[in-house]
Amino acid sequence: MITLQQLKSIYREAPGSRLEPFLEPINLVLQKYSLNTLERQRMFLAQIGHESGQLKYTEELASGTAYEGRKDLGNTESGDGVKYKGRGVIQITGRNNYALCSLALDLPLLEKPELLKQLPNCVESAGWFWNNCNLNSYCDKGDFYGLTRRINGGLNGIEDRVLLYKRACEAIT
């Protein structure tokens, strides 16, 4: 179980009042999706910390127009890129991912994609994505760079991700 003090130690730039509402949903996701080893927890918190700006953002800052016409994301209709831009603490992106997440979480995400911005959905969607992509396997191999590539498609923000991972290693022992 992660404590508020541990979150504060990892996400030092985030105000504690911002972190507190995330504590219970994070702990529920850690339990539900077998994030039950030190490495799994550390890597999960580092990755969602980077993707969400230390839990500050639950919606991608960019407009989403870069995702227009991205068939690999299922964005086949005009406006899909903006409608299904990254949301949640791990930034679920694209019509296909929203549809799958919608089924898994029993939420009408195709009609109301903004539901992924709200607690607890923004954290639950990260757990679903983590599980759906078998990301625990990267943690179990200690493959932080492979994990980052699988989440991000590259190594975008790797310095920040590594910093948050180091903090998580110090905080979660």
KALIN-V37107 format. One record per backbone hydrogen bond with DSSP energy under -1.0 kcal/mol. NH is the residue of the N-H (numbers start at 1). CO is the residue of the C=O. Records with the same first field share a line. If there is no record, write none. Layout:
NH: CO / CO
This chain:
7: 3
8: 4
9: 5
10: 6
11: 7
12: 10
14: 11
18: 15
19: 15
20: 16
22: 19
23: 20
26: 22
27: 23
28: 24
29: 25
30: 26
31: 27
32: 28
33: 29
34: 31
35: 30
36: 34
41: 37
42: 38
43: 39
44: 40
45: 41
46: 42
47: 43
48: 44
49: 45
50: 46
51: 47
52: 48
53: 50
54: 49
56: 52
57: 52
60: 86
67: 64
68: 65
70: 67
71: 69
73: 70
74: 71
75: 70
76: 74
80: 77
83: 79
84: 80
85: 82
87: 92
88: 58
89: 122
92: 87
94: 84
96: 73
98: 94
99: 95
100: 96
101: 97
102: 98
103: 99
104: 100
105: 101
107: 102
109: 107
112: 108
115: 112
116: 113
117: 114
122: 118
123: 120
124: 120
125: 121
127: 123
128: 124
129: 125
130: 126
131: 127
132: 128
133: 129
134: 131
135: 130
137: 134
139: 135
140: 136
141: 137
142: 139
143: 138
144: 142
147: 143
148: 144
149: 145
150: 146
151: 147
152: 148
153: 149
158: 155
161: 157
162: 158
163: 159
164: 160
165: 161
166: 162
167: 163
168: 164
169: 165
170: 166
171: 167
172: 168
